[in-house]
Amino acid sequence: MIADVRYPLESLHTSSTERWSQWRLSSIIELSARDTCHFVTSMIPGPGRKILEVGCGNGYLSLELARAGHDVTSVDLSPEIIEVAERTKAAHPLTAGGGTLTYQCADIRTWQATENRFDAVVINRALHHLPDLPSTLTIIKRLLGREGLLICQDYAYDRLDEPTAAWMYTMQRLLFLSGISADDPATVPDDEVRSLEEIRVAWLQRGTDHRLNGFDEMMQALRSTFHEQHFSWVPYLFVYIGNSLCHATAEQERACITFLKHMEQYLIEKESIQAVGFRYVGSVST
């Protein structure tokens, strides 16, 4: 397996088919992972910066930052996922003019940094997993220089309220009934209301079982440690819904996932549903 936004077809051939993955469909890679790269890159102040990614996962974001000319150090707890990151890096080595990239399997709470100070720390969809957020973010803050930034993108499982769950369920059900998805979200035959309720309960229970940090926990820890520079809501559920597609043509797939993302954004802006995804940028100094 590799996970490379510049070579999506290679990534697709061997990627996980797990529902939460950004790597099962090329259009999701473009509209999710690549969009994340654009956001993070746009927030980094200037070229040639020293960057740390915490919870780097399969490494696609760190790789893109290094390709953009930054010197990147990336840490993750999982040796298996670090292997994927190293394999991805080796598949298409950095070219002249790029930065450097080092992966390390480590716990950020006990990691011994070799750099004195980083210009930016990036946390992409890992904040909800970090234990003891206030103390962990304090450790991360110490790794930043005086003008350093924390750049974060994540999701809050506990923001799936009833209207938001209803929209997600409706989209999933329609895809199934139209024949381009093999996943039927209906858990109770001929009872859409109970099926919807069970979908939402199961979603929230997964978050509790995995001890994920909720939205208020994450924002309280971020805002008490850093000076907020940016906050925005972003679509997230379109990835979860879109990953059920399996009988669509490439054109149908792209059109469907683009529609889901745009509609989710529209409904968030109209406050018809709650956003689950968010972006945050905070600074060490004001």
N, C-alpha and C positions, 0 to 999 in steps of 0.2 A: 504493500500500500504506500502511496505517496499522497500528499495533500498540497497541491500547488495551484494557485489561482491563474497562473499563466499557462498551465498545461492541464486544463480541466478534463480533457478526454483521457489522459493518462491516469489522472486521479480517479475518474469514474470506473475504470476497468477493475480496480481492486479495492475500492472503498467500501466501507461499511454500509449496509442497507438499513441500519437502525433508524427509527423514525425521527430521532432528534438530530441526525447528521445533516451538515451543510454540504455533504459531498456525494449525494446520491444522484442528483440531477444537475446538468450543466447550467440550467437557468437559475437554479437556487445558488450555485456557486457564484454566478455573476451578480445576482440581486442581493445576496447576503454577505458572503465572505469578501468578495471584491469591494462591495460597498463599505464594509468595515475598514478595509485597507485604506480606501480613499479618505474616510473620516479621520482615522488616526494620523495618517500622513499630513492631512491639512492642519492638524492641531500642533504639530511639532514645530517649534520656532527656529527655522533655519536649517541649513544643510549640515552634514557631518557631525551629528550629535551623538552623545553616549546614551544609549537607551537600554533599559531593563524591562523585560516582559516577565511578569509573575503569573504562573499557571499557563505556560505557553501552549500546552496541548500538542497538537500535531505540527505546530511550528510555522504554519503558512504565513501568519502575520509578521513574525520575526524575520522570516526570509524576505518578505517584500520590503521591510524597513531596511534590511541590509542591502538589498538591491538598489534602494533609493540613496545609498551612500552613507547610511548611519552605521555606527559600531554598536552591535546589539549583543547583549547577554540575555539568555533566556533560561528560566528555571521552571521545573515541574516535578511533582512528587513521583510520577509514574515512570518507571524505567521502560515500560512497553511503549508508551506514547513518545518518549524521548527517542526511542529507536525509529519510530515513524518519522519524526522530525529530521533525524540525521539521514535517513534514507532519502527523504525528499530533497534535502540540501545536496546530497551526493548525486542525485539524478540529473540535476542541472546546476553545476557549480557556479559560484559567483564569478562574474567577469571583471576585468580591469575597470576601475572607476567606481566599483561598488564598495560597500563598507565591509566590516568583519562580522562574523556570526559565530557565537559559541553557545552550545546547549549544555546545561548541567542538570543532573537529577538531584534535587535538593528541596528541603523545606525552607521556605523564605524566613521562617521564624528562627532558624538556627544556622542559616547559610552564612558562610564567611566570604564577604564580597572582596574581590581583588581590586575593584575600582574604588577610588575615593568618593566620588560623587557622580550621580547620573543626572543628565539634563531632563529626562522624562522616564517615568515608570508607566508601563501599559498593563492593564488588567482587562482581558477580553473574555467575558463570560466565565469568569472564575471567582468573582467577588462573592457570589452567593454560596460558594463552597468554603471560603476561608474561615477558619475557626477564630473565635475571640477577636472579632473585627477591630475593636478600639486599639488593643495592644498590637495587633498585626499591622494595622495601618500606621501606627506610630513607628514601628520598625521600618516600614517602607519609607516613611517621611524622612527618616535619618539617612537614607541612602540617596536622597535628592540634594542637589545643590541649592543655593539660596534662591535662584530663579527657576527652580525645577517645577515640573508639572506632573500631576497624576492624570492619566487619560484612561477612562473606564467606559466599557460598554457591557451591559448585562441585562438580565431579565429578572422580574419579580414574580415568582409563582403565585404569590398570595393576592395578586391583583386580578385574578380571573374571577370577576364577579358574575352574577347570573346573566346580564345582557351580553357580556363578552363571551361567556361560555355558550350562550344561545347562538351567537353569530358563528363561532367556531364549529359547533355541532351542525348547524344548518349547511355550512359550506362543505363539511365532510360528507354529510348525508347526500347532498346534491351530486357531489362527485361520484359517490358510489352508485346512486340511482341512474346517473348518466352513462355508467359503464366504463369510466376511465380511472376508476379506483377500485381496488380489491378489498378495501377496508370499510366495513359497514360499522359506523359508530353506534348504531342502535343496539342497545344491550337488552332491551325488553321488547319483544315483538308487539307491534301495533300500539305501542305506548311511547310516543315521542317525548312526553313530559318527563316520565320516569327515566328514560334513557338519558336525556339531557342532565337530569339531576345526578345520575350515577356517574356520568362522564366528569362532571365538575367535582364531585366528591372524590373520585379516584385521582384526579389531577392534584387536588390539594393534599390528599393523603400521601402521594408520592413525595411531595415537598417536605412534609412532616417526617416521613420515614427516613428520608435521606438527610434530615437535619439541615435543610437549606435555609440560608438567611432570608428573611422577608424584606420587603421594601423599606419599611420604617427603620429596621435595624441597619440596613446598608446606608441609607441616607443620613441617619443620625451620626453614624461613625465617620462617614465622609465629611460631613459639614462641620463636625467638631474637630477634625484633624487638619483640613485644608480650607483654603479660601476659594469659594466657588467662582469659576470663570465661565462655565457653560453648563447648561442642563437642557436636555430635550428628550421628548418621547419618540420612540421609533417603533415601526411595525416589527413584530416578532413571530406571531402566530402563523403567518403565511408560510413560514418554513415548515412548521409542524404539520399544517394542513397539506401543503404541496407535496410533501414527501410520500403521500399515499398514492400519488399518480403512478400508474403502471401500464395502462393500455392506451396511452395517448401518443400521437405523433409528436415529433420535435416541435412543430409549429403550435399544436394544441397545448403542449406542455409549457412553452414559453408564454403564450397568450394567457393561459390560465393562472400561472404563478405571478405574472405581471399584474393581472387583474386583482388577484388576492392581495398583493402588497399594496397596490394603489387604493383599493377599497378599504383595507384596514387603516391606512393612513388617513383617509377621508373621514371615516367613522370616529377615529381618535380625535381629529381636529374638531369635529362637530359634537364631541363629547357624548356620542351615542354608545360607545363602548370604552372600556378603560385600556390604556396602553399597558402592555406587559413589558416591553423592551424600553430601555432608557440609555442615555449617554450622559456622562459627567466628566467635566474637566475641572481640576482644582489646582491651586498653586500653593507653594510653601509660603511665599510672602504676598502681601497685598499689592 
